[in-house]
Amino acid sequence: MLRLTVSTEEYLMINDNIKIVFLGGTKNHLRIMVDAPKDVNIVRSTVLENKITDLEEKAKLPKYYAEPETDAKYLRKKSSRVIITHGNLEP
């Protein structure tokens, strides 16, 4: 399993013919674009889960959960920029 942090408009290449572009999003939603040949089957996980009627088979499906908070070591430190001026700024 590969876990990445990406910026808007970055992309991943899978082999030479599949490109996944990250378009941005909000806190709970992410928009992606998948550029792949027509012979590659791409199916949303909810569609796969809804096709399975046997509860035992559904329980075997992998579950992935978002982490509620980002670890502090991955966050950028915010620097405060305070400029204090006195008097007239004209040359």
Contact map, one row per residue, 1 for C-alpha under 8 A:
1110000000000000000000000000000000000000000000000000000000000000000000000000000000000000000
1111000000000000000000000000000000000000000000000000000000000000000000000000000000000000000
1111100000000000000000000000000000000000000000000000000000000000000000000000000000000000000
0111110000000000000000000000000000000000000000000000000000000000000000000000000000000000000
0011111000000000000000000000000000000000000000000000000000000000000000000000000000000000000
0001111101000000000001000000000000000000000000000000000000000000000000000000000000000000000
0000111111000000000001010000000000000000000000000000000000000000000000000000000000000000000
0000011111000000000001110000000000000000000000000000000000000000000000000000000000000000000
0000001111100000000011110000000000000000000000000000000000000000000000000000000000000000000
0000011111110000000011100000000000000000000000000000000000000000000000000000000000000000000
0000000011111000001111000000000000000000000000000000000000000000000000000000000000000000000
0000000001111100001110000000000000000000000000000000000000000000000000000000000000000000000
0000000000111111111100000000000000000000000000000000000000000000000000000000000000000000000
0000000000011111111000000000000000000000000000000000000000000000000000000000000000000000000
0000000000001111110000000000000000000000000000000000000000000000000000000000000000000000000
0000000000001111110000000000000000000000000000000000000000000000000000000000000000000000000
0000000000001111111000000000000000111000000000000000000000000000000000000000000000000000000
0000000000001111111100000000000001111000000000000000000000000000000000000000000000000000000
0000000000111100111110000000000001110000000000000000000000000000000000000000000000000000000
0000000000111000011111000000000111100000000000000000000000000000000000000000000000000000000
0000000011110000001111100000000111000000000000000000000000000000000000000000000000000000000
0000011111100000000111110000011110000000000000000000000000000000000000000000000000000000000
0000000111000000000011111000011110000000000000000000000000000000000000000000000000000000000
0000001110000000000001111100011100000000000000000000000000000000000000000000000000000000000
0000000000000000000000111111111000000000000000000000000000000000000000000000000000000000000
0000000000000000000000011111110000000000000000000000000000000000000000000000000000000000000
0000000000000000000000001111110000000000000000000000000000000000000000000000000000000000000
0000000000000000000000001111110000000000000000000000000000000000000000000000000000000000000
0000000000000000000000001111111000000000000000000000000000000000000000000000000000000000000
0000000000000000000001111111111100000000000000000000000000000000000000000000000000000000000
0000000000000000000001111000111110000000000000000000000000000000000000000000000000000000000
0000000000000000000111110000011111000000000000000000000000000000000000000000000000000000000
0000000000000000000111100000001111100000000000000000000000000000000000000000000000000000000
0000000000000000011110000000000111110000000000000000000000000000000000000000000000000000000
0000000000000000111100000000000011111000000000000000000000000000000000000000000000000000000
0000000000000000111000000000000001111101000000000000000000000000000000000000000000000000000
0000000000000000110000000000000000111111000000000000000000000000000000000000000000000000000
0000000000000000000000000000000000011111100000000000000000000000000000000000000000000000000
0000000000000000000000000000000000001111100000000000000000000000000000000000000000000000000
0000000000000000000000000000000000011111110000000000000000000000000000000000000000000000000
0000000000000000000000000000000000000111111000000000000000000000000000000000000000000000000
0000000000000000000000000000000000000001111100000000000000000000000000000000000000000000000
0000000000000000000000000000000000000000111110110000000000000000000000000000000000000000000
0000000000000000000000000000000000000000011111110000000000000000000000000000000000000000000
0000000000000000000000000000000000000000001111111000000000000000000000000000000000000000000
0000000000000000000000000000000000000000000111111100000000000000000000000000000000000000000
0000000000000000000000000000000000000000001111111110000000000000000000000000000000000000000
0000000000000000000000000000000000000000001111111111000000000000000000000000000000000000000
0000000000000000000000000000000000000000000011111111000001000000000000000000000000000000000
0000000000000000000000000000000000000000000001111111100000000000000000000000000000000000000
0000000000000000000000000000000000000000000000111111100000000000000000000000000000000000000
0000000000000000000000000000000000000000000000011111111011000000000000000000000000000000000
0000000000000000000000000000000000000000000000000111111011000000000000000000000000000000000
0000000000000000000000000000000000000000000000000001111111000000000000000000000000000000000
0000000000000000000000000000000000000000000000000001111111100000000000000000000000000000000
0000000000000000000000000000000000000000000000000000011111110000000000000000000000000000000
0000000000000000000000000000000000000000000000000001111111111000000000000000000000000000000
0000000000000000000000000000000000000000000000001001111111111000000000000000000000000000000
0000000000000000000000000000000000000000000000000000001111111000000000000000000000000000000
0000000000000000000000000000000000000000000000000000000111111100000000000000000000000000000
0000000000000000000000000000000000000000000000000000000011111110000000000000000000000000000
0000000000000000000000000000000000000000000000000000000000011111000000000000000000000000000
0000000000000000000000000000000000000000000000000000000000001111100000000000000000000000000
0000000000000000000000000000000000000000000000000000000000000111110000000000000000000000000
0000000000000000000000000000000000000000000000000000000000000011111000000000000000000000000
0000000000000000000000000000000000000000000000000000000000000001111100000000000000000000000
0000000000000000000000000000000000000000000000000000000000000000111111000000000000000000000
0000000000000000000000000000000000000000000000000000000000000000011111000000000000000000000
0000000000000000000000000000000000000000000000000000000000000000001111100000000000000000000
0000000000000000000000000000000000000000000000000000000000000000001111110110000000000000000
0000000000000000000000000000000000000000000000000000000000000000000011111110000000000000000
0000000000000000000000000000000000000000000000000000000000000000000001111110000000000000000
0000000000000000000000000000000000000000000000000000000000000000000000111110000000000000000
0000000000000000000000000000000000000000000000000000000000000000000001111111000000000000000
0000000000000000000000000000000000000000000000000000000000000000000001111111100000000000000
0000000000000000000000000000000000000000000000000000000000000000000000000111110000000000000
0000000000000000000000000000000000000000000000000000000000000000000000000011111000000000000
0000000000000000000000000000000000000000000000000000000000000000000000000001111100000000000
0000000000000000000000000000000000000000000000000000000000000000000000000000111110000000000
0000000000000000000000000000000000000000000000000000000000000000000000000000011111000000000
0000000000000000000000000000000000000000000000000000000000000000000000000000001111100000000
0000000000000000000000000000000000000000000000000000000000000000000000000000000111110000000
0000000000000000000000000000000000000000000000000000000000000000000000000000000011111000000
0000000000000000000000000000000000000000000000000000000000000000000000000000000001111100000
0000000000000000000000000000000000000000000000000000000000000000000000000000000000111110000
0000000000000000000000000000000000000000000000000000000000000000000000000000000000011111000
0000000000000000000000000000000000000000000000000000000000000000000000000000000000001111100
0000000000000000000000000000000000000000000000000000000000000000000000000000000000000111110
0000000000000000000000000000000000000000000000000000000000000000000000000000000000000011111
0000000000000000000000000000000000000000000000000000000000000000000000000000000000000001111
0000000000000000000000000000000000000000000000000000000000000000000000000000000000000000111
